[in-house]
């Protein structure tokens, strides 16, 4: 089975990565860390740059896990890319990071997190940064 981590270069992405590594070690499962962005002309803060990509690859290499990092920038959004992976791989759990929200913000979760929680056909673990 595969543990799938939806990674963004923010504290919530690091929290998801840390939890994914912890669970992969405990279960001795493959860890797939994915960063997905539609790309195009607009700058996307959820896209990993070359330096961040190398940093995460180094963390995974030093972990001793059966792990890999993939980045998809091919016109599809994160929900579509991750949903496609869930549909084609034997994913045991999808791990996503959530930002802290104000009381009003808690009423409306981030659109990517909300769409993933509602659309994928596997268990989803949502972790918060800094807890």
QUIRA-V38379 format. One record per residue. N is the residue number from 1. RES is the residue in one letter. PSI is psi in degrees with one decimal (999 if undefined). BURIAL is + if it has 24 or more other C-alpha atoms within 12 Angstrom, else -. D_FIRST is the distance of its C-alpha to the first C-alpha in Angstrom with 1 decimal. Layout:
BEGIN
N:RES:PSI:BURIAL:D_FIRST + N:RES:PSI:BURIAL:D_FIRST
END
This chain:
BEGIN
1:X:164.3:-:0.0 + 2:X:135.8:+:3.8 + 3:X:123.6:+:6.9 + 4:X:125.5:+:9.7 + 5:X:124.4:+:13.2 + 6:X:109.7:+:16.3 + 7:X:134.0:+:18.8 + 8:X:149.9:+:22.6 + 9:X:61.1:+:25.2 + 10:X:169.5:+:26.6 + 11:X:-36.6:-:26.3 + 12:X:-31.0:+:23.8 + 13:X:-39.9:+:21.5 + 14:X:-38.5:+:21.9 + 15:X:-41.4:+:21.2 + 16:X:-41.7:+:17.8 + 17:X:-46.6:+:17.1 + 18:X:-44.4:+:18.3 + 19:X:-39.1:+:16.3 + 20:X:-42.2:+:13.0 + 21:X:-40.8:+:14.1 + 22:X:-46.3:-:15.1 + 23:X:-40.1:+:12.0 + 24:X:-39.8:+:9.9 + 25:X:-45.7:-:12.8 + 26:X:-40.3:-:13.0 + 27:X:-8.5:-:9.5 + 28:X:50.7:-:9.2 + 29:X:159.2:+:6.0 + 30:X:139.7:+:6.5 + 31:X:121.9:+:8.9 + 32:X:115.5:+:10.4 + 33:X:125.5:+:13.9 + 34:X:132.3:+:15.8 + 35:X:123.6:+:19.5 + 36:X:137.3:+:21.0 + 37:X:144.6:+:24.7 + 38:X:-21.4:-:27.0 + 39:X:-150.2:-:29.3 + 40:X:-163.6:-:32.8 + 41:X:-22.4:-:36.0 + 42:X:144.8:-:35.2 + 43:X:130.5:-:33.9 + 44:X:115.3:-:30.6 + 45:X:-13.4:-:30.1 + 46:X:-8.7:+:26.3 + 47:X:138.8:+:26.1 + 48:X:130.4:+:25.4 + 49:X:177.0:-:28.4 + 50:X:-41.6:-:28.4 + 51:X:-43.2:-:29.2 + 52:X:-38.2:-:26.4 + 53:X:-46.6:-:23.9 + 54:X:-38.4:-:25.2 + 55:X:-46.1:-:25.1 + 56:X:-40.4:+:21.4 + 57:X:-40.9:+:20.6 + 58:X:-43.6:-:22.8 + 59:X:-45.6:-:21.1 + 60:X:-41.6:+:17.7 + 61:X:-40.1:-:19.4 + 62:X:-14.6:-:21.3 + 63:X:-22.0:-:18.4 + 64:X:6.2:-:17.3 + 65:X:158.4:+:13.6 + 66:X:90.1:+:11.4 + 67:X:152.4:+:12.1 + 68:X:154.7:+:13.9 + 69:X:130.1:+:16.2 + 70:X:142.5:+:17.1 + 71:X:130.3:+:20.2 + 72:X:119.6:+:21.2 + 73:X:79.0:+:24.9 + 74:X:34.0:-:25.8 + 75:X:-8.5:-:27.6 + 76:X:150.7:-:24.8 + 77:X:169.5:+:24.3 + 78:X:-40.4:+:21.3 + 79:X:-43.6:+:20.6 + 80:X:-43.6:+:20.7 + 81:X:-49.1:+:18.5 + 82:X:-40.5:+:15.7 + 83:X:-40.0:+:16.1 + 84:X:-39.7:+:15.9 + 85:X:-41.8:+:12.6 + 86:X:-37.7:+:11.2 + 87:X:-24.9:-:12.9 + 88:X:-16.3:-:11.8 + 89:X:157.8:-:8.1 + 90:X:78.6:-:5.2 + 91:X:122.6:+:5.7 + 92:X:-33.2:+:5.8 + 93:X:141.5:+:8.9 + 94:X:129.6:+:11.5 + 95:X:126.3:+:14.0 + 96:X:152.5:+:17.5 + 97:X:144.6:+:20.8 + 98:X:143.2:+:24.0 + 99:X:154.2:+:27.5 + 100:X:142.7:-:30.2 + 101:X:155.3:-:32.5 + 102:X:167.6:-:36.1 + 103:X:-38.9:-:36.9 + 104:X:-40.3:-:37.5 + 105:X:-27.1:-:34.4 + 106:X:-24.1:-:32.3 + 107:X:-31.9:-:33.6 + 108:X:105.8:-:31.9 + 109:X:162.1:-:28.5 + 110:X:140.0:-:27.7 + 111:X:-39.8:-:27.2 + 112:X:-47.9:+:23.8 + 113:X:-45.6:+:22.3 + 114:X:-45.3:-:24.1 + 115:X:-39.7:-:23.0 + 116:X:-46.2:+:19.3 + 117:X:-36.7:+:19.7 + 118:X:-17.0:-:21.6 + 119:X:-25.9:-:19.8 + 120:X:153.2:+:16.0 + 121:X:49.1:-:14.3 + 122:X:164.8:+:11.7 + 123:X:143.7:-:12.7 + 124:X:128.8:+:14.5 + 125:X:119.3:+:15.7 + 126:X:122.7:+:19.0 + 127:X:150.2:+:20.5 + 128:X:148.5:+:24.1 + 129:X:143.8:-:25.6 + 130:X:23.1:-:28.0 + 131:X:999:-:27.2
END
